[in-house]
Amino acid sequence: MTVNELCRRLDARLTAGANGADRSVKTGYICDLLSFVIGKAPEDCAWVTVIGNVNTIAVATLADVACVILAENIPLDQAARKRADENGVAVLQSEKSAYALAAEINAALGI
């Protein structure tokens, strides 16, 4: 499933990094501790977090995630939006909780 397809399934909004939206998503991952994400997030995952700053985009690039999903309607700040667009990191935004998003990602991917 691509990031675009997952975005539609989750009823989320693509807020940055549109040029990364055709990337394949293989699994999900939820964490807000950035140093943990660097070492533990699986490549090509949809990473759910509540941190919408430039550090999130840096970590997403390092961990090679398929996309970042901001839960709880957390906004993406301007510096992060610019960096996501520059690096092709698709960032989705949803009003749903991380728990609800995890369940929906799991169902969408058939995991």
ChimeraX attribute file (.defattr): number of C-alpha atoms within 10 A of each C-alpha:
attribute: neighborCount
match mode: 1-to-1
recipient: residues
	/A:1	13
	/A:2	15
	/A:3	26
	/A:4	22
	/A:5	16
	/A:6	21
	/A:7	20
	/A:8	11
	/A:9	13
	/A:10	18
	/A:11	14
	/A:12	21
	/A:13	17
	/A:14	20
	/A:15	17
	/A:16	23
	/A:17	21
	/A:18	17
	/A:19	14
	/A:20	20
	/A:21	23
	/A:22	14
	/A:23	19
	/A:24	19
	/A:25	23
	/A:26	19
	/A:27	22
	/A:28	26
	/A:29	21
	/A:30	19
	/A:31	16
	/A:32	13
	/A:33	11
	/A:34	17
	/A:35	10
	/A:36	11
	/A:37	20
	/A:38	17
	/A:39	11
	/A:40	12
	/A:41	23
	/A:42	18
	/A:43	18
	/A:44	19
	/A:45	22
	/A:46	29
	/A:47	28
	/A:48	26
	/A:49	22
	/A:50	21
	/A:51	21
	/A:52	23
	/A:53	16
	/A:54	18
	/A:55	14
	/A:56	22
	/A:57	28
	/A:58	18
	/A:59	18
	/A:60	27
	/A:61	17
	/A:62	14
	/A:63	19
	/A:64	16
	/A:65	28
	/A:66	29
	/A:67	33
	/A:68	30
	/A:69	30
	/A:70	27
	/A:71	23
	/A:72	15
	/A:73	17
	/A:74	15
	/A:75	17
	/A:76	23
	/A:77	12
	/A:78	12
	/A:79	13
	/A:80	20
	/A:81	22
	/A:82	16
	/A:83	19
	/A:84	28
	/A:85	18
	/A:86	12
	/A:87	16
	/A:88	20
	/A:89	27
	/A:90	28
	/A:91	32
	/A:92	30
	/A:93	26
	/A:94	21
	/A:95	15
	/A:96	16
	/A:97	15
	/A:98	21
	/A:99	12
	/A:100	13
	/A:101	23
	/A:102	19
	/A:103	12
	/A:104	16
	/A:105	23
	/A:106	13
	/A:107	11
	/A:108	15
	/A:109	13
	/A:110	9
	/A:111	10
